[in-house]
């Protein structure tokens, strides 16, 4: 559990984070979203004390971070930034091993962890371990950056605009990698972005900031359906709101009994993607199958649209 209590940061007469309080459950992804200058990156950096707060405190599992030596705190918190921040003179394996070496892990344990993470991020150890960052694509560099942040098995991972520099296709793959890794290890993730689409896709909860203040903190569905302020409503996009709401639910949520003809859709597909497939195929319903291909029922345009309707 991460408790952020009345956290404030001032530089002279300028307040960049103003009395922010959040409770973050263990094993979840929280996304802090806002425009440039909203205070979101400063908030993130106060968690691992790269920036010292002017007032307020951060508790990790009930312990005030100010009571933990800075080096010890940062060694137990993974940190990944936009542009990956890899050491150019170190190989991929050496980059990933940075924090485990500082912690005094033995070489066998380090080698095993590096190998595990490279395979996890679909980077064959024999091919990539001895390469240098400049020999990798942008997407590969970003994956190595996240692998390095995870190397010492942190319970908490901080990510500051980690995918901002990637092109859309690589960015989508990196987001899916993060979700898969987070589910596997149960890591608590706090991620900063300016992209509301990314926030809704990744976040169990989303914190919306503007001008140093926290405007709203809730699930993506809560923020979409009940924006707390006019600024939040503009940020989520009135015209896009139904489609974003559909992207938060899966076909399993709108499953109907009975058969249907045509190409089947997996039950884990988002309702937004299922609607797009039906529109493209010129169909009003499609069969639904599970991961093994077994028939479960059907999904219809009418059923999907009901999920995107404004609540009464």
C-alpha positions in Angstrom: 0.0 0.0 0.0 1.3 3.5 -0.9 -0.2 6.4 1.0 0.5 9.9 -0.3 -0.6 12.4 2.3 -1.0 16.1 1.6 2.1 16.2 -0.6 3.2 19.7 -1.6 6.2 21.0 -3.5 7.1 24.7 -3.8 9.9 26.4 -5.6 10.0 29.9 -4.1 6.6 31.4 -4.5 5.6 28.8 -7.1 3.6 25.7 -6.0 4.1 22.8 -8.5 2.3 20.1 -6.4 -0.5 21.4 -4.1 -1.7 19.2 -1.2 -2.1 16.0 -3.1 -3.4 12.9 -1.2 -3.8 9.4 -2.8 -4.1 5.8 -1.6 -2.7 3.2 -4.0 -3.4 -0.5 -3.5 -0.7 -3.0 -3.7 -0.5 -4.9 -7.0 -2.4 -2.3 -9.1 -1.5 0.2 -11.8 -2.2 3.9 -11.0 -1.8 6.4 -13.9 -1.3 10.1 -13.2 -2.4 12.1 -16.2 -2.3 15.8 -17.0 -0.9 18.3 -19.4 2.6 19.7 -19.3 3.2 21.6 -16.1 0.4 20.0 -14.1 2.8 18.6 -11.5 2.5 15.0 -12.3 6.2 14.2 -12.9 7.2 16.1 -9.7 4.6 14.1 -7.8 6.2 10.9 -9.1 9.7 12.0 -8.2 8.7 12.8 -4.6 7.8 9.2 -4.1 11.4 8.0 -4.5 12.8 11.3 -3.2 14.5 12.5 -6.4 12.6 15.6 -5.4 12.2 16.4 -1.7 8.7 17.5 -0.7 8.1 20.9 0.9 5.4 19.3 3.1 3.4 16.2 3.4 4.7 12.6 3.4 4.8 9.3 1.5 4.2 6.0 3.3 5.2 2.7 1.7 3.6 -0.2 3.7 3.2 2.2 6.6 6.8 3.4 6.7 7.5 7.1 6.0 10.0 7.3 3.1 11.8 10.1 4.9 13.0 7.5 7.4 14.6 5.4 4.7 18.1 6.3 3.5 17.9 7.7 -0.1 20.0 5.0 -1.7 18.2 2.2 0.1 14.8 3.7 -1.0 15.8 4.0 -4.6 17.3 0.5 -4.8 13.9 -1.0 -3.7 11.9 1.2 -6.2 12.1 0.6 -9.9 12.3 3.8 -12.0 11.8 3.9 -15.8 11.8 7.2 -17.8 11.0 8.3 -21.3 13.9 7.6 -23.6 15.0 4.7 -21.4 18.1 6.3 -19.9 20.4 3.4 -20.6 24.1 3.7 -20.1 25.6 3.8 -23.6 29.0 2.3 -22.6 27.4 -0.8 -21.0 26.0 -3.8 -22.7 22.3 -4.7 -22.4 23.1 -7.3 -19.8 25.3 -4.9 -17.8 22.5 -2.2 -18.0 19.9 -4.7 -16.6 22.3 -5.8 -13.9 23.0 -2.3 -12.6 20.9 -2.3 -9.4 21.4 -6.0 -8.5 25.2 -5.4 -8.6 24.8 -2.4 -6.3 22.8 -4.6 -3.9 25.6 -7.2 -3.9 23.9 -10.0 -5.6 26.2 -12.9 -6.6 27.0 -13.3 -10.3 25.0 -16.5 -10.7 21.8 -14.8 -9.4 22.5 -11.7 -11.6 23.0 -13.8 -14.7 19.8 -15.8 -14.0 17.8 -12.6 -13.5 19.1 -10.9 -16.7 18.4 -14.1 -18.7 14.9 -14.3 -17.3 14.0 -10.7 -18.1 15.5 -10.8 -21.6 13.3 -13.8 -22.4 10.3 -12.2 -20.7 10.7 -9.2 -23.0 11.2 -11.4 -26.1 14.9 -10.4 -26.4 16.9 -13.6 -27.0 19.8 -13.6 -24.5 22.3 -15.1 -27.0 21.5 -12.3 -29.5 20.9 -9.2 -27.2 22.8 -9.6 -23.9 26.2 -8.4 -25.4 24.8 -5.7 -27.6 25.1 -2.0 -26.7 22.0 0.4 -26.6 22.9 2.1 -29.9 22.6 -1.3 -31.6 19.0 -1.6 -30.6 15.8 -0.2 -32.1 13.8 2.4 -30.0 11.3 -0.2 -28.9 14.0 -2.7 -27.9 15.8 0.1 -25.9 12.6 0.9 -24.1 12.0 -2.8 -23.2 15.6 -3.0 -21.8 14.9 0.2 -19.8 11.8 -1.4 -18.2 13.7 -4.7 -17.6 16.5 -2.7 -15.8 13.8 -1.1 -13.6 12.5 -4.5 -12.7 15.8 -6.3 -12.3 16.0 -6.1 -8.5 12.5 -7.4 -8.1 11.0 -4.2 -6.8 7.5 -4.2 -5.3 7.0 -0.6 -6.7 7.7 0.6 -10.2 7.6 4.3 -11.1 7.3 5.2 -14.8 7.6 8.7 -16.1 6.2 9.0 -19.7 7.9 5.7 -20.5 6.3 5.2 -23.9 6.1 8.8 -25.1 9.0 8.6 -27.6 7.8 5.5 -29.3 5.9 5.2 -32.5 2.2 4.1 -32.2 2.8 0.4 -33.1 5.8 -0.1 -30.8 4.0 1.9 -28.1 1.0 -0.4 -28.2 3.3 -3.4 -27.9 5.2 -1.8 -25.0 1.9 -1.2 -23.2 0.8 -4.8 -23.6 4.3 -5.9 -22.4 3.8 -3.8 -19.2 0.4 -5.2 -18.5 1.7 -8.8 -18.9 4.7 -8.2 -16.7 2.6 -6.5 -14.0 0.1 -9.4 -14.0 3.0 -11.9 -13.7 4.9 -10.2 -10.9 2.1 -8.4 -9.1 4.2 -5.2 -9.1 2.6 -2.0 -8.0 3.0 0.5 -10.8 2.6 4.3 -10.8 2.9 5.7 -14.3 2.8 9.3 -15.5 1.4 10.2 -18.9 -0.2 13.1 -20.8 -2.2 10.7 -22.9 -5.7 10.0 -21.6 -6.2 7.0 -23.9 -3.1 5.4 -22.4 -4.3 6.2 -18.9 -7.6 4.5 -19.4 -6.0 1.5 -21.1 -3.4 0.8 -18.4 -4.8 2.2 -15.2 -6.8 0.4 -12.5 -7.2 3.9 -11.2 -6.5 7.2 -12.8 -5.4 10.5 -11.1 -6.2 13.6 -13.1 -4.0 16.7 -12.3 -4.1 20.3 -13.5 -2.1 23.3 -12.2 -0.5 21.4 -9.4 -3.9 20.1 -8.0 -5.4 16.7 -8.0 -8.8 17.1 -9.6 -10.1 13.5 -9.5 -9.0 10.0 -8.6 -11.0 7.0 -9.5 -11.4 4.1 -11.9 -11.5 4.9 -15.6 -15.2 4.1 -15.7 -15.9 6.5 -12.8 -14.0 9.3 -14.5 -15.7 8.7 -17.8 -19.2 8.6 -16.4 -18.9 11.1 -13.6 -16.1 13.7 -14.4 -15.6 15.8 -11.3 -14.9 19.1 -13.0 -15.3 20.7 -16.4 -11.6 20.3 -17.1 -11.8 16.6 -16.5 -14.8 16.4 -18.8 -12.9 18.2 -21.6 -9.9 15.9 -21.0 -11.9 12.7 -21.4 -13.5 14.1 -24.6 -17.3 14.3 -24.7 -17.6 12.9 -28.3 -15.1 10.0 -27.6 -16.6 9.1 -24.2 -18.9 6.2 -25.4 -16.1 4.6 -27.4 -13.7 4.9 -24.4 -16.3 3.3 -22.2 -16.6 0.4 -24.6 -12.9 -0.1 -24.6 -13.0 -0.7 -20.8 -15.4 -3.7 -21.2 -14.9 -7.0 -22.9 -17.2 -9.2 -25.0 -17.7 -11.4 -22.0 -19.5 -8.5 -20.3 -22.1 -8.3 -23.2 -22.4 -12.1 -23.9 -25.8 -13.3 -25.1 -27.1 -16.9 -25.4 -27.6 -18.5 -28.8 -25.7 -19.1 -32.0 -24.5 -16.6 -34.6 -22.8 -17.0 -38.0 -19.5 -15.5 -39.1 -16.0 -15.2 -37.8 -16.0 -15.7 -34.0 -14.6 -13.1 -31.6 -12.7 -14.0 -28.4 -14.5 -13.3 -25.1 -11.5 -11.1 -24.0 -11.8 -8.7 -27.0 -12.9 -5.2 -26.0 -16.4 -4.2 -26.9 -14.9 -1.3 -28.9 -12.9 -3.7 -31.1 -15.8 -6.1 -31.4 -18.1 -3.3 -32.6 -15.5 -2.2 -35.2 -15.2 -5.8 -36.5 -19.0 -6.1 -36.9 -19.2 -2.8 -38.7 -16.4 -3.8 -41.0 -18.0 -7.2 -41.7 -21.5 -5.7 -42.1 -22.9 -7.9 -39.4 -25.2 -7.2 -36.4 -23.9 -10.1 -34.3 -21.0 -12.5 -34.1 -20.3 -15.8 -32.3 -18.1 -15.7 -29.1 -15.5 -18.3 -28.2 -13.2 -18.8 -25.3 -9.4 -19.1 -25.4 -9.7 -22.8 -26.5 -12.1 -22.0 -29.3 -15.2 -23.4 -27.5 -18.5 -21.6 -28.4 -19.9 -19.5 -25.5 -22.8 -17.6 -27.2 -22.9 -14.4 -29.2 -22.5 -10.7 -29.1 -24.7 -8.1 -30.9 -24.4 -4.5 -31.9 -27.5 -3.7 -29.8 -25.9 -5.4 -26.8 -22.6 -3.5 -27.2 -24.4 -0.1 -27.7 -26.2 -0.6 -24.4 -22.8 -0.7 -22.7 -21.8 2.6 -24.2 -25.0 4.4 -23.3 -25.0 7.2 -20.7 -26.2 5.9 -17.3 -29.5 7.2 -16.1 
